Amino acid sequence: MSLERVLTEGFQQFGLPLSDEAVKRYRIYADFLTEKNAVMNLTAIEGDENIARLHFLDCAALLKLEPMAGKHAIDVGTGAGFPGLALKIACPELHLTLLDSLDKRIGFLRECCDKLGFSDVTCIHARAEEAPGELRGSFDLAFSRAVARLNPLCELCLPLVKTDGAFVAMKGPDTAQELHEAVQAIRLLGGSWERTETYTIPGTDVAHSAVIVRKTGETPARYPRRWAQIKKQPL
């Protein structure tokens, strides 16, 4: 099945709008990802249909969970741009920052944004725990997909979120153990678990979850710690 048809049917199943311009941009993104993946190892998911379902539709599910138009969002450990850039295509009004620790990936994302006509996406090469100070507490939303377990992930992401904003962690179908481990971290970092939404990617039997943590207060200045300490002594 073509990428275009998979996306059209998938967005319909989600009950989400999909413009012709967005479909064109998803095609450009998929083609450029495939081209660069041959030399950069950006993703293990290959082929139009798989990219459309397991990347683009998987990310698009978040559009049902939080309003995004006009919001300022950061994608932490974005890799090849998921979920942030995939969300930006469907919701161009999203003000997006992409953060990744590997400069080659950031180079790919800058070139990809140029091809997509997104001059307003900020791409930053940095580790999350060493992100520029001006980013702290400046985002309505933070996203992360397949980066780390929830308790260290909260320490990396919640400091970047403003009060009343949200951190959305994309996870597998069973999040109970990770949530249990992260209860103390979420509280110490000024957050509160709000809900977990489970969804199935259209056209597959793949179920994923989005854990939504609301920022209810300031994160103490001592967080995030250095990554070695986060790993050695998770909150």
N, C-alpha and C positions, 0 to 999 in steps of 0.2 A: 504494500500500500504506500502511496506517495506521502512524503512529509506534509504536503499541503492538505491532503485529505485527512490524515491522522490528526493534525492540529484543528482543523475545522470541526470534525466530529467530536474530538476531545473537549474543546472549549464549549461546544453545545451541551455535552453531558455535564460539564461543570456548571452550566448556566451562566457562562461568562461571555462578554462581547469579544470579538476578534476582528480587527479591521484588515482590509486588504494590504495596507501598508505594513502592518505587523507580520502578516504571512510572508511578505517579501523580505522583511528583515530577518525573520527566522530562517529563511532559505539562505540568505547571505551568511548568517552566523554558522549554520550547519556546514555549508561548503567550505568556509574559511577554517572552521574547527577541524574538518576532515583533512584539509590540505596541510595544516600545521601539525596535526597529530602524527603524521608520518615521520616527522623529524623531532618532535618535542615531547611525545608521550603525555599528552594533555588529558586523555580519557581512555578508559578501557571499553567504553560503549561506542560501537561503530555501526554505520549504516543509517540511512535516512529515517527508517521507521523506528529503530531503537533510539536514535537521538531525539526524535520528536516525542516519543512516549516517555522514555526513562530520564531524559533531561528536561525538555521544554514543558511537557505536561506535568511532570512531577513538581517542578518549580511553580508552575501556574496555579497549582492548588492553593498556594498561600494567598492568592488574590481574593479567595473566598473568606479568609480568616481575619484580615485586618485591612482597613481602608488605607490606600497607599497614595492616591493622587495628591500631589502637593506636599507630601511628607519627605523628610530628609532621612535617608537610610544608608547604612553601611553594611557591606557584605564582608564578613571577617573570614580570612582564609578562603578567598573566593575561587582559587584555582583557575579553571577555564571560564569563570564568570557565572557560576551557579551557586545560589539562585539569582543573584542580583541582576545580571545583564538580561537574563531570560525574563525577569519581571519587568525591567525597564522597557523591553520591546512591547509587551502587552499593555503597559501603563507608562507612556512617555512622560507623564506629568510627575513621575517619581524623581526626586533629586537624589542621585546615587553616587556613593563613594565605594570603590572596590579596593580592598586591602589584601595584599598577599606578601609572603616572605621571600618569594622567589622572583628575582628581577626578570627572568626570561618570560614568566607567565604575565607579569605586568606589561612587558613589551608586547606580547601577543594581544592583551586586552586593549591597549592603547590603539594598536593597529586595527583591531576589530571594531572599536568604537568609531574610528574614522570611516571605515567602510559602511557602518550602519548610520552614519550621519549624526552621531551623538557627541556633539562638542561640549556638552554640559556634564559628562561623567568624569569624575575625578578618580584617577588610578594611582595608588600609593604603594610603593615598595617598602614594607616594614613588617616586622613581627608585631602581633597584636599587643603584646605586653610592652612593646617599645614604640607604640604609635605616637605621633606628634601630640604634644600636650594640648594643642588647640582643639583636638578632636574629642577630648574628654567631655562627657555630658552634653554633646551637641546634636545627637541624633534622636529622631522620633522612633526609629526602628533599627534594630541590628538583626542580621540574619547569619546563620552558619549552617553549613551542610557537610556532613561527613568529615569533621575536623578532629574532634576529641570527645571524650565522655563528658557528661553534662556538668559535673562539678568544676573541673578545670575550665571548661568552656564558659561557664558563667563568670568566672574571674577574668577571663579575657574580654568578654563582650559587655557585661553590665556596666562597667565604668564608662563606656562610650555612650550610653543611653541617658537621655534626660529624664527627669522625674515625670511620671505619667506615660512615658514611652514604653516600648515593649521589646524584649529580646525573643526572637522566634528561632528555635533550634529544630532543624530537620533531622528526624531520627527514623529508626525502623519501627515495626508495629508494636513492639513490647518495650515500653519505657519505664515500667514500674520500678525496677531495680535502680536504674540511673536516677530517677526522681528521688528515691529513698536516700541514695548516697548524696544527693545535691541539696537536701533540705537546709542543712546548716549553711552551706555556701551561699545559697540564694538569700537567706536572711541576713547574713553578715555583709553582703554586698549591696543591700538596700533594695532587694527585690521581693516579689511574692509570686509563687506559682499561681497562675490564673486558670489555665485549663490545658488539656491535651486533646488535639483533634486528630483523629485517624481517618485516612482516606485511601481509596484504591485508585491507582492510575488507570484511566480509561483504556479499554482494550487489553488489559492485563489482569492477572490475579495478584499483582504486587501491591501490598498494603504498606503505607508509611504513616508516620505520625509527625505532627508539629507540636512541640512543647512551647507554650506561650508563657513567658515570665514577665510580669508587669513591674516596672521600676517605681517603687513607692517612696523612696527616699534617696539621699545622697550616698554614694559609695565612699567609704573611708579612704583618705588619701594614700594609705599604705598599699592599697590594691590598685592594679595587679602587681604581684611580685614577679621576680625573675622566673623564667620558665623552668629552670632547674629546681627551684624551690617549690614551684607549683606542682611539679611532677613528684617530688620527694615527699612533700607534705600537703596534699590536697586538702582544701577546706572541708 
